[in-house]
Amino acid sequence: MRKLLGVLALTIAVAVTGACGNKSKETAQQIVAGASDKTVATTTAKLAETISFTGGGQSPPGVTGSGVIAFPDRRASLDLDISGTKATVLLVGTTIYERIPSLESRLGDKPWLKIDLNDFGKLAGIQGLGDLATSNNDPSASLDSLRGAGSVEFLGYQKVRGVDTKRYHAVIDLEAAATKAPPAQQATLRQIIKLQGFTTQPADVWVDKQGRVRRLTESVDMTHATLPAPGATLPKTIEISVEYFDFGTPVRVDAPAPNQTTDLAAMLTKLTRSHGSGTVTPAARSLEARLISAVPAGYLRQPDSVGDTGPSDLEKAVRDDDSPDARQVLTRDGFLGGYQRLWKKGANELTNFVYQFSSPAGATDYVSRSIAEMRKDGSEFPVAGIPGAKGFRHTGAEGTSVGVTFTRGGYATLVLVNGTDATPAFVTSLAQQQYAKLA
């Protein structure tokens, strides 16, 4: 299962690689940059693709597939062979559906895996992934990346499936191209660039006499990329080749019925839950929905086993407090349950704590105790927009930490950031978001 989830994650990552836009100046650049629009203008096409992987331990040796795509409708159907495992893949707008016969016995009466790109993006720390994929006609997103070609070299004439073409080598400048993308997409594009770990992408493209792409190949260096999802294994490089042919072919792709689908994002979420040391109580589970969900670009949510986060029962809250009177105070204040979540971006860590007490007075008492401890070794700063909130900044041998703590009703919250992002303004903005979630 982990191997196949890794393939799914990589397939999605590949689909949005370099999905940027730009305009070119020289003739070769104009031909390559304009090939995307001319290809999409044909409305539909058949396609064939191969994806091969090198390095990365459990990464599969290769994927081959063929199918059809309707560009304006953002619909596609592909039959894949994933290292001998057969799969059918459907794209409907921002949602991908996969049917893998070898997994059907595990999925029961819901044989289709549903991958909502927006939900999947949240798990990977990419806000707006589905909207980006939609605008770039996934899985033809690499076509749109051609608009970002920085330099283009003509390599000669070749036939592709019997059709005369001109072959070009292009280097796509992703950072420069992101600035030319629609404003609503720019933040998402920059998150993807950060996750990929590179800012330029080489590609070879074969263009026919009508200016349409007949073949597109890319070699993607993944050595500096960040894991896109729990359980995924990244290879060192991904070689991708896509061919388009039989333009104008009839295409009809319908989504499977809801009662036939299993949500992959929900499955992945389960993998990150309940791996901390706390027992899941009803109160703790209900708090999960109260945590902030949108985090700044580059921050990736960590499994509960990382940093011993996740649901907090009384025993875990006592351990986390680490004070001799912790049990007495938590019991006196009416502690019901808690939830913690951790995100990381390089050396930066963002931790969010939400505890629930039986009364506002109990929450206030516990936070007041925490404030007294923070004052011992940190400088205080004002927090705007949150009644009664306190902010503290501490700098030591291990770096800088900034935290904001407050109460709202029976909830007690601490938002804590360690690292170079630990500034009062940054943490205050996160705390304001958390305050709103507790309304």
C-alpha positions as CSV (number, residue, x, y, z in Angstrom):
1,M,0.0,0.0,0.0
2,R,2.8,2.5,0.9
3,K,4.5,1.8,-2.4
4,L,1.3,2.5,-4.4
5,L,0.5,5.6,-2.3
6,G,4.0,6.8,-3.1
7,V,3.3,6.3,-6.8
8,L,0.0,8.3,-6.5
9,A,1.8,11.1,-4.7
10,L,4.6,11.2,-7.3
11,T,2.1,11.2,-10.2
12,I,0.4,14.2,-8.8
13,A,3.7,16.0,-8.1
14,V,4.8,15.3,-11.7
15,A,1.5,16.6,-13.1
16,V,2.0,20.0,-11.6
17,T,5.8,20.3,-12.2
18,G,6.6,23.6,-13.8
19,A,3.0,24.5,-14.3
20,C,3.8,28.2,-15.0
21,G,3.3,30.8,-17.7
22,N,5.6,33.3,-19.5
23,K,5.9,35.0,-22.9
24,S,9.0,34.6,-25.1
25,K,10.7,37.0,-27.5
26,E,12.7,35.0,-30.1
27,T,11.3,32.8,-32.8
28,A,12.2,29.4,-31.3
29,Q,10.8,30.6,-28.0
30,Q,7.6,31.7,-29.6
31,I,7.1,28.3,-31.3
32,V,7.6,26.4,-28.1
33,A,5.7,28.8,-25.9
34,G,2.8,28.9,-28.3
35,A,2.6,25.1,-28.7
36,S,0.7,24.8,-25.5
37,D,-2.3,26.9,-26.6
38,K,-2.3,25.4,-30.1
39,T,-2.4,21.9,-28.6
40,V,-5.2,22.7,-26.2
41,A,-7.1,24.5,-28.9
42,T,-7.6,21.0,-30.6
43,T,-10.0,20.3,-27.7
44,T,-9.3,16.6,-27.4
45,A,-6.5,14.1,-28.1
46,K,-5.2,10.6,-27.4
47,L,-2.1,10.4,-25.4
48,A,0.6,7.9,-24.4
49,E,3.0,8.4,-21.5
50,T,6.0,6.7,-19.8
51,I,7.4,7.5,-16.4
52,S,10.6,5.9,-15.2
53,F,12.3,6.3,-11.8
54,T,15.9,5.9,-10.7
55,G,17.1,5.6,-7.1
56,G,14.9,6.0,-4.0
57,G,14.7,2.4,-2.7
58,Q,11.1,1.5,-2.9
59,S,10.3,3.7,-5.9
60,P,8.7,1.7,-8.7
61,P,10.8,1.0,-11.8
62,G,8.3,2.5,-14.2
63,V,4.8,3.5,-15.3
64,T,3.3,3.3,-18.8
65,G,-0.1,4.4,-19.9
66,S,-2.4,5.5,-22.7
67,G,-5.8,7.1,-23.0
68,V,-7.7,10.3,-24.0
69,I,-8.0,13.8,-22.7
70,A,-10.5,16.7,-23.2
71,F,-8.5,19.8,-22.5
72,P,-11.3,22.5,-21.9
73,D,-13.4,20.1,-19.8
74,R,-10.4,19.0,-17.7
75,R,-11.3,15.4,-18.1
76,A,-9.0,12.5,-19.0
77,S,-9.0,8.7,-18.9
78,L,-5.8,6.6,-18.7
79,D,-5.0,2.9,-18.5
80,L,-1.7,2.5,-16.6
81,D,0.7,-0.2,-15.9
82,I,2.6,0.5,-12.7
83,S,5.4,-1.9,-12.6
84,G,3.1,-4.7,-13.6
85,T,0.2,-3.4,-11.5
86,K,-2.8,-2.4,-13.7
87,A,-4.7,0.7,-12.9
88,T,-7.4,2.9,-14.5
89,V,-7.1,6.6,-13.8
90,L,-9.8,9.2,-14.4
91,L,-9.4,13.0,-14.1
92,V,-12.6,15.0,-13.6
93,G,-11.8,18.7,-12.8
94,T,-9.7,18.8,-9.7
95,T,-10.3,15.2,-8.7
96,I,-8.4,12.1,-9.7
97,Y,-9.9,8.6,-9.5
98,E,-7.8,5.4,-9.6
99,R,-9.1,1.9,-9.8
100,I,-6.4,-0.8,-9.0
101,P,-7.7,-4.3,-9.3
102,S,-5.1,-5.7,-7.0
103,L,-6.4,-3.4,-4.2
104,E,-10.1,-3.9,-4.7
105,S,-10.3,-6.7,-2.1
106,R,-9.0,-4.2,0.5
107,L,-11.3,-1.5,-0.5
108,G,-14.5,-3.6,-0.3
109,D,-17.5,-2.3,-2.2
110,K,-15.7,1.1,-2.9
111,P,-13.1,0.1,-5.6
112,W,-12.2,3.6,-6.8
113,L,-9.6,5.7,-4.9
114,K,-10.7,9.3,-4.9
115,I,-7.9,11.9,-4.8
116,D,-9.2,15.5,-4.4
117,L,-6.2,17.6,-5.3
118,N,-7.2,20.4,-2.9
119,D,-7.5,18.0,0.0
120,F,-4.3,16.2,-1.0
121,G,-2.5,19.6,-1.3
122,K,-3.5,20.5,2.3
123,L,-1.8,17.3,3.5
124,A,1.3,18.3,1.6
125,G,1.2,21.9,2.7
126,I,0.1,23.2,-0.7
127,Q,-2.9,25.5,-0.5
128,G,-4.9,25.7,-3.8
129,L,-3.4,22.7,-5.5
130,G,-6.7,21.7,-7.1
131,D,-7.3,25.1,-8.5
132,L,-3.9,25.2,-10.0
133,A,-4.3,21.7,-11.5
134,T,-7.7,22.8,-12.9
135,S,-6.2,25.9,-14.6
136,N,-3.4,23.9,-16.1
137,N,-5.6,21.1,-17.5
138,D,-3.9,18.3,-15.5
139,P,-2.5,15.9,-16.6
140,S,-1.3,18.1,-19.4
141,A,0.2,20.6,-17.0
142,S,3.6,20.2,-18.6
143,L,2.2,21.6,-21.7
144,D,1.5,24.9,-19.9
145,S,5.0,24.9,-18.5
146,L,6.3,25.5,-22.0
147,R,5.1,29.0,-21.8
148,G,7.8,29.5,-19.2
149,A,10.6,28.6,-21.5
150,G,13.6,30.8,-20.9
151,S,16.1,29.6,-23.5
152,V,15.2,27.4,-26.5
153,E,17.5,25.5,-28.9
154,F,16.5,23.9,-32.2
155,L,17.8,20.3,-32.4
156,G,16.6,19.2,-35.8
157,Y,13.8,17.4,-37.7
158,Q,12.3,14.1,-36.5
159,K,9.2,12.0,-37.1
160,V,6.8,11.2,-34.2
161,R,4.3,8.4,-34.9
162,G,4.9,9.1,-38.6
163,V,4.4,12.9,-38.4
164,D,7.1,15.4,-39.3
165,T,8.1,17.5,-36.3
166,K,10.8,20.0,-35.2
167,R,12.6,19.1,-32.0
168,Y,13.5,21.8,-29.5
169,H,15.3,21.8,-26.1
170,A,13.9,24.3,-23.6
171,V,15.0,25.4,-20.1
172,I,12.0,26.6,-18.1
173,D,12.7,29.2,-15.4
174,L,10.0,28.4,-12.8
175,E,10.6,31.4,-10.6
176,A,10.4,33.9,-13.5
177,A,7.4,32.1,-14.9
178,A,5.6,32.1,-11.6
179,T,5.6,35.9,-11.6
180,K,3.7,35.8,-15.0
181,A,1.1,33.4,-13.7
182,P,-2.4,34.7,-12.6
183,P,-2.2,36.3,-9.1
184,A,-4.4,33.6,-7.6
185,Q,-1.9,30.9,-8.6
186,Q,1.4,32.5,-7.7
187,A,1.5,31.5,-4.0
188,T,0.6,27.9,-4.9
189,L,3.3,27.8,-7.6
190,R,5.9,29.0,-5.2
191,Q,5.0,26.4,-2.7
192,I,5.4,23.7,-5.3
193,I,8.8,25.2,-6.4
194,K,9.9,25.1,-2.8
195,L,8.8,21.4,-2.4
196,Q,10.5,20.4,-5.6
197,G,13.7,22.0,-4.5
198,F,14.7,23.5,-7.9
199,T,13.9,26.6,-10.0
200,T,14.7,25.5,-13.5
201,Q,13.3,22.5,-15.5
202,P,14.8,21.2,-18.8
203,A,12.4,19.8,-21.4
204,D,12.5,18.5,-25.0
205,V,9.5,19.2,-27.2
206,W,8.6,18.0,-30.7
207,V,6.2,20.4,-32.5
208,D,4.3,19.6,-35.7
209,K,3.6,21.9,-38.7
210,Q,0.4,23.1,-37.0
211,G,2.4,24.2,-34.0
212,R,1.0,21.4,-31.8
213,V,3.0,19.4,-29.3
214,R,3.5,15.8,-30.5
215,R,6.0,14.7,-27.8
216,L,7.2,16.2,-24.6
217,T,10.0,14.8,-22.4
218,E,11.3,16.0,-19.0
219,S,14.0,14.7,-16.6
220,V,13.0,15.8,-13.1
221,D,15.7,16.0,-10.4
222,M,14.1,15.0,-7.1
223,T,17.2,14.9,-4.9
224,H,16.3,18.2,-3.2
225,A,12.5,17.6,-3.1
226,T,10.4,17.3,0.1
227,L,8.2,14.2,0.6
228,P,4.7,15.2,-0.7
229,A,2.7,12.9,1.5
230,P,3.1,10.4,4.4
231,G,4.3,7.0,3.2
232,A,5.7,8.3,-0.1
233,T,9.2,7.4,-1.2
234,L,10.9,9.8,-3.6
235,P,13.4,8.6,-6.3
236,K,16.4,10.6,-7.3
237,T,15.1,11.3,-10.8
238,I,11.9,11.0,-12.8
239,E,12.0,10.7,-16.6
240,I,8.7,11.6,-18.2
241,S,7.6,11.3,-21.8
242,V,4.1,12.2,-23.2
243,E,2.9,11.9,-26.8
244,Y,-0.3,13.5,-28.1
245,F,-2.0,12.3,-31.3
246,D,-5.3,11.7,-33.0
247,F,-6.4,15.3,-32.2
248,G,-10.2,15.8,-32.1
249,T,-10.9,12.2,-31.0
250,P,-14.3,11.7,-29.2
251,V,-13.8,11.8,-25.4
252,R,-16.3,11.1,-22.6
253,V,-15.1,10.7,-19.0
254,D,-17.6,10.4,-16.1
255,A,-16.8,10.3,-12.4
256,P,-17.6,7.1,-10.5
257,A,-20.7,7.2,-8.3
258,P,-19.9,8.5,-4.7
259,N,-20.8,5.1,-3.2
260,Q,-18.1,3.5,-5.4
261,T,-15.2,5.8,-4.1
262,T,-12.8,5.6,-1.2
263,D,-11.3,9.0,-0.3
264,L,-7.5,8.8,-0.3
265,A,-7.0,12.0,1.6
266,A,-9.0,10.6,4.5
267,M,-6.9,7.4,4.4
268,L,-3.7,9.4,4.5
269,T,-5.1,11.5,7.4
270,K,-5.6,8.3,9.3
271,L,-2.0,7.4,8.8
272,T,-1.0,10.6,10.6
273,R,-3.4,10.3,13.5
274,S,-3.3,8.5,16.8
275,H,0.4,7.7,16.6
276,G,1.3,10.0,19.5
277,S,1.2,8.8,23.0
278,G,-2.2,10.2,24.0
279,T,-5.4,8.2,24.1
280,V,-8.1,9.4,21.7
281,T,-11.1,10.6,23.8
282,P,-14.3,12.0,22.3
283,A,-13.3,15.4,23.6
284,A,-9.8,15.2,22.0
285,R,-11.1,14.1,18.7
286,S,-13.7,16.9,18.5
287,L,-10.9,19.4,19.0
288,E,-9.1,18.3,15.8
289,A,-11.6,20.3,13.7
290,R,-10.8,23.4,15.9
291,L,-7.1,23.5,14.9
292,I,-5.9,25.9,12.2
293,S,-5.8,24.2,8.8
294,A,-4.2,26.8,6.5
295,V,-0.5,27.3,7.2
296,P,2.1,29.5,5.5
297,A,3.8,28.3,2.3
298,G,6.5,25.6,2.8
299,Y,5.2,24.3,6.2
300,L,4.5,20.5,6.0
301,R,2.2,18.8,8.5
302,Q,4.0,16.1,10.5
303,P,2.6,12.7,11.7
304,D,1.6,12.6,15.3
305,S,4.5,10.3,16.0
306,V,6.8,13.2,15.2
307,G,7.1,15.4,18.3
308,D,4.6,13.2,20.2
309,T,1.7,15.4,19.0
310,G,-1.9,14.4,18.2
311,P,-4.7,13.9,20.7
312,S,-4.1,14.6,24.4
313,D,-5.8,12.8,27.3
314,L,-5.1,13.8,30.9
315,E,-2.1,11.6,31.2
316,K,-0.4,13.1,28.1
317,A,-1.3,16.6,29.2
318,V,0.4,16.0,32.6
319,R,3.5,14.7,30.8
320,D,3.6,17.7,28.4
321,D,3.1,20.1,31.3
322,D,6.1,18.5,33.1
323,S,5.4,20.4,36.4
324,P,5.1,18.6,39.8
325,D,1.6,19.9,40.3
326,A,0.4,19.4,36.7
327,R,-2.1,16.7,37.5
328,Q,-3.6,18.6,40.4
329,V,-4.0,21.8,38.4
330,L,-5.4,20.2,35.2
331,T,-7.9,18.2,37.3
332,R,-8.9,21.3,39.3
333,D,-9.4,23.4,36.2
334,G,-11.6,20.7,34.6
335,F,-9.4,19.5,31.7
336,L,-11.5,17.6,29.2
337,G,-9.0,16.9,26.3
338,G,-6.5,18.5,24.0
339,Y,-5.0,18.3,20.5
340,Q,-1.6,19.3,19.2
341,R,-0.3,19.5,15.7
342,L,3.2,20.1,14.3
343,W,4.3,21.5,11.0
344,K,7.9,21.9,9.8
345,K,9.7,24.0,7.2
346,G,13.4,23.2,7.2
347,A,14.7,24.1,10.7
348,N,11.5,26.0,11.5
349,E,8.8,24.3,13.6
350,L,5.2,25.4,14.1
351,T,3.3,23.8,17.0
352,N,-0.3,24.5,17.8
353,F,-1.9,23.4,21.1
354,V,-5.7,23.6,21.9
355,Y,-6.9,22.4,25.3
356,Q,-10.6,22.3,26.3
357,F,-11.8,22.8,29.9
358,S,-15.2,22.4,31.5
359,S,-15.5,26.2,32.0
360,P,-14.0,29.5,30.8
361,A,-12.7,30.0,34.4
362,G,-10.7,26.7,34.2
363,A,-9.2,27.7,30.8
364,T,-8.2,31.1,32.1
365,D,-6.7,29.7,35.3
366,Y,-4.5,27.3,33.3
367,V,-3.3,29.9,30.8
368,S,-2.5,32.3,33.7
369,R,-0.3,29.6,35.1
370,S,1.4,29.2,31.8
371,I,1.9,32.9,31.4
372,A,3.7,33.1,34.7
373,E,6.1,30.4,33.6
374,M,6.8,32.1,30.2
375,R,7.6,35.4,32.0
376,K,10.5,33.8,33.8
377,D,12.7,33.4,30.7
378,G,11.0,35.4,27.9
379,S,10.3,39.0,26.9
380,E,6.6,39.9,26.5
381,F,5.1,41.6,23.5
382,P,1.5,42.9,22.8
383,V,-0.9,40.8,20.7
384,A,-3.4,42.7,18.6
385,G,-6.9,41.3,17.7
386,I,-7.2,38.7,20.5
387,P,-8.6,39.8,23.9
388,G,-6.3,39.0,26.8
389,A,-3.7,37.3,24.6
390,K,-0.1,37.4,25.7
391,G,3.0,37.0,23.5
392,F,6.5,35.9,24.5
393,R,9.8,35.8,22.8
394,H,12.8,33.7,24.0
395,T,16.3,33.5,22.5
396,G,18.8,31.0,23.7
397,A,21.5,28.6,22.6
398,E,19.0,26.6,20.5
399,G,17.7,29.6,18.7
400,T,14.6,31.8,18.9
401,S,11.1,30.8,20.1
402,V,8.0,33.0,19.9
403,G,4.6,32.0,21.4
404,V,1.2,33.5,21.7
405,T,-1.3,32.1,24.3
406,F,-4.9,33.0,24.9
407,T,-8.3,31.7,25.9
408,R,-11.7,31.7,24.2
409,G,-14.6,30.3,26.2
410,G,-13.4,27.0,27.6
411,Y,-10.5,26.7,25.1
412,A,-6.9,27.4,26.0
413,T,-4.4,27.8,23.2
414,L,-0.7,28.2,22.5
415,V,0.7,28.9,19.1
416,L,4.5,28.4,19.1
417,V,7.1,28.9,16.4
418,N,10.8,28.0,16.7
419,G,13.4,29.1,14.1
420,T,14.1,32.0,11.8
421,D,10.3,32.5,11.2
422,A,9.8,33.1,15.0
423,T,8.7,36.8,14.9
424,P,5.9,38.4,16.9
425,A,4.1,39.4,13.7
426,F,4.3,35.9,12.1
427,V,3.0,34.1,15.2
428,T,0.4,36.7,15.9
429,S,-1.1,36.2,12.5
430,L,-1.3,32.4,13.2
431,A,-2.8,33.0,16.6
432,Q,-5.5,35.3,15.1
433,Q,-6.4,32.5,12.7
434,Q,-6.7,30.1,15.6
435,Y,-8.8,32.5,17.6
436,A,-11.3,32.7,14.8
437,K,-11.5,28.9,14.5
438,L,-12.6,28.7,18.2
439,A,-15.6,31.0,17.6
